[in-house]
Amino acid sequence: MSLREGDLKNVVLKKLSIDEFEPKTGDARNVLVLGFQVTESNVGEDLYGFLNGAVVEVRDIEVSPNPNEDGYYMVFVEMDRKEGVVESIKTLLRDTERLAGKLAWEARTYLNDDYLPLSENEIYEYIIADPANYVPREEFESQRAAKIEEEKRLEEAAAAEAAALDNTNKILEFLRDSNLLQAGVNEGQLVLQDSRNVIALELVDFGPSSDVMLEHGIKESAIKFDFDKVLFGKLKGMLGEMAALPIDEYIVIYNPAKQDNILIAKAI
């Protein structure tokens, strides 16, 4: 007697097994094992007969002779591990729903411990379609940890680069009130240019004056009197309405009219 739509409703479970069992038709590297769970042995036989007539190419289908530890019978479908196998699984599930009704399919693989919904992307990270990528769980977890660490490193590097660019733009905006023709920040150096001179300084910090001075232990009372008069003479011409003070080993550049942010540098 042929099965009709809805005949297997409420007897096929939504929980699937992928690659948790060894295949019988070849090496696990080349053969994917999809496992359905059903409530009764005869249901397994019905599903077996239905899947044997499916349009998806499979290597073998088998019903477990005994129930698993949860009391359910398994229907194992062995398929070639290759490009497109995930789509083949989805086709089998759509076909099965003609008999079992719509199911919120979940899967667990040999690479993860929890059932994950097939409607979300996370599970597909654990379904290995390429035989070349089939590895023991320990190796997979090591590779995954390394990948996550690399992604984190790249994200942090991108964030640092974006922050550096933002800080550079703020510095250039800060220096707009000067007589500079050009200014730039490159690899930790602040390069200043007016119509007569070019000066390169080591950029130390930039930000709100009280915060930056506290961060570097700078006190106005520590102004140096044996400073490089040639350097500060050039800076005076470059900075115009702005000013530079020699404090300890630092050059503190600020705008007397605003006194909000300061720039800390060192002579090179």
C-alpha positions in Angstrom: 0.0 0.0 0.0 1.5 3.3 -1.1 1.8 6.2 1.4 -0.3 9.2 1.2 0.2 12.8 2.3 0.3 13.1 6.1 0.5 9.3 6.7 3.7 9.7 8.8 2.6 12.8 10.8 3.7 12.8 14.4 5.8 9.7 14.0 8.9 11.2 12.4 10.9 13.3 14.8 12.3 16.7 13.9 15.8 15.7 15.3 18.3 14.6 12.7 21.7 13.0 13.1 24.5 13.9 10.7 27.8 12.0 10.6 27.4 10.6 14.1 27.4 7.0 12.8 30.0 5.2 10.6 28.9 4.5 7.1 28.7 0.9 5.7 29.3 1.7 2.1 32.7 3.5 2.3 35.0 5.7 4.3 33.5 8.4 6.5 35.7 10.9 4.7 33.7 10.3 1.5 30.3 9.2 2.8 27.9 11.3 4.8 25.4 9.5 7.1 22.0 11.2 7.6 19.9 9.7 10.4 16.1 10.1 10.8 14.4 9.2 14.1 11.0 7.6 14.0 8.7 6.3 16.8 8.2 2.7 15.5 10.0 0.1 13.5 7.2 -0.2 10.9 7.3 3.6 10.5 11.0 3.2 9.7 10.2 0.7 7.1 7.6 3.0 5.6 10.1 5.9 5.5 12.7 3.5 4.1 10.5 2.6 1.2 9.6 6.2 0.5 13.2 7.5 0.5 14.3 4.7 -1.8 12.0 6.2 -4.4 13.3 9.8 -3.9 14.9 11.7 -6.7 18.0 12.4 -4.6 20.9 10.0 -5.3 21.8 7.9 -2.2 24.3 5.1 -1.6 22.3 3.1 0.9 19.3 3.3 3.2 18.9 1.1 6.3 16.5 0.9 9.3 18.1 0.1 12.7 17.0 -3.2 14.0 16.7 -1.9 17.6 15.7 1.4 19.1 18.3 3.9 20.3 18.7 4.9 24.0 15.8 7.3 23.7 13.5 4.5 22.4 13.4 5.6 18.8 14.3 3.8 15.6 16.8 5.2 13.1 16.6 5.4 9.4 20.1 5.9 8.0 20.7 7.4 4.6 24.2 7.2 3.2 25.2 9.9 0.6 28.3 10.8 -1.2 30.1 13.6 0.6 30.5 16.2 -2.2 29.5 19.6 -3.3 25.7 19.9 -3.2 25.1 17.3 -0.5 23.5 19.9 1.8 21.0 20.8 -0.9 20.3 17.0 -1.3 19.6 16.8 2.4 17.2 19.7 2.2 15.4 18.0 -0.8 15.0 14.8 1.2 13.6 16.7 4.1 11.1 18.6 1.9 10.0 15.3 0.4 9.7 13.7 3.8 7.4 16.6 4.9 4.9 15.5 2.3 4.3 12.5 4.6 5.3 13.8 8.0 4.0 17.4 7.8 6.0 20.5 8.2 8.8 20.0 10.8 11.2 22.5 12.4 14.2 20.3 11.6 17.2 20.3 14.0 20.5 18.5 13.5 23.4 17.3 15.6 26.7 16.3 14.0 29.9 14.6 15.3 31.3 18.1 15.6 28.7 19.7 18.0 26.9 18.5 21.1 23.5 20.4 20.8 20.8 20.1 18.2 20.8 23.2 16.0 17.9 24.4 13.7 18.5 23.9 10.0 16.7 27.2 9.5 19.8 29.1 10.9 23.3 29.3 9.5 25.2 28.0 12.5 24.5 24.3 11.9 26.0 24.4 8.4 29.4 25.2 9.8 29.3 21.6 11.2 28.1 19.8 8.1 31.2 18.9 6.1 30.5 18.7 2.3 34.0 18.5 1.0 35.9 15.3 1.8 39.2 17.3 2.0 37.7 19.2 5.0 36.7 16.0 6.9 38.8 15.9 10.1 38.5 14.5 13.6 36.6 16.6 16.0 39.7 17.7 17.9 41.4 19.0 14.8 38.2 20.7 13.7 37.9 22.5 17.0 41.5 23.5 16.9 41.1 24.9 13.4 37.9 26.7 14.4 39.5 28.3 17.4 42.4 29.5 15.2 39.9 30.9 12.7 38.0 32.7 15.4 41.2 34.1 16.8 42.3 35.3 13.4 38.9 36.9 12.8 39.2 38.6 16.2 42.7 39.9 15.4 41.5 41.3 12.0 38.5 43.0 13.7 40.8 44.5 16.4 43.3 45.6 13.7 40.5 47.2 11.6 39.1 48.9 14.7 42.5 50.2 15.7 43.1 51.5 12.1 39.7 53.2 12.2 40.5 54.7 15.6 43.9 55.9 14.3 42.3 57.5 11.2 39.7 59.2 13.4 42.4 60.5 15.7 44.4 61.7 12.8 41.4 63.6 11.4 40.9 65.2 14.9 44.5 66.2 15.0 44.4 67.8 11.6 41.2 69.6 12.6 43.0 70.8 15.8 45.9 72.2 13.8 43.6 74.2 11.4 44.1 77.4 13.4 47.9 77.3 12.8 50.0 78.7 9.9 50.7 75.2 8.6 50.4 74.5 4.9 50.4 70.7 5.5 50.2 68.3 8.4 50.1 64.5 8.5 50.5 61.5 10.8 52.4 58.5 9.5 53.6 55.5 11.6 53.6 57.4 14.8 55.3 60.6 13.4 53.7 64.0 13.2 55.0 65.9 10.1 54.4 69.7 10.0 55.1 71.9 7.1 54.8 75.6 6.5 56.2 77.9 3.7 59.8 77.6 5.1 60.3 74.5 7.2 59.3 70.8 7.6 59.5 69.3 11.1 58.9 65.7 12.1 58.0 64.9 15.7 57.2 61.7 17.5 53.5 61.8 18.2 52.8 60.8 21.8 49.2 61.5 22.5 46.2 63.8 21.7 43.0 64.6 23.5 41.4 66.6 26.3 44.2 68.5 28.1 43.5 67.4 31.7 43.2 63.7 30.7 46.3 63.7 28.5 48.5 65.6 31.0 47.4 63.3 33.8 48.0 60.2 31.7 51.6 61.2 31.1 52.3 62.8 34.4 52.8 66.3 32.8 52.8 69.3 35.1 53.0 72.9 33.9 55.5 73.6 36.6 58.0 71.4 34.8 58.6 73.7 31.9 62.2 73.4 30.6 64.4 76.4 30.2 67.2 74.7 28.3 65.0 73.8 25.4 66.0 73.6 21.7 65.4 77.3 20.8 65.9 76.6 17.0 63.2 73.9 17.1 60.8 76.1 19.1 61.5 79.1 17.0 60.4 77.1 13.9 57.3 75.8 15.8 56.3 79.3 16.8 56.3 80.4 13.2 54.4 77.3 12.1 51.7 77.4 14.9 50.7 81.0 14.6 47.9 81.6 17.1 48.6 78.3 18.6 51.5 77.6 21.0 54.1 75.0 22.0 55.6 74.5 25.5 58.7 72.4 26.4 57.6 70.4 29.5 60.0 67.7 30.7 60.9 65.7 27.6 57.6 66.6 25.9 56.5 69.2 23.4 53.0 70.3 24.4 51.0 72.0 21.6 47.8 73.8 22.5 45.5 76.5 21.4 45.3 79.3 24.0 42.0 80.5 22.6 40.3 77.1 23.1 42.3 75.2 25.7 40.2 72.0 25.2 42.6 69.6 23.5 46.3 69.3 23.6 48.8 67.5 21.4 51.8 65.8 23.1 54.9 65.1 21.0 58.7 64.5 21.3 61.6 65.8 19.3 63.2 63.1 17.1 
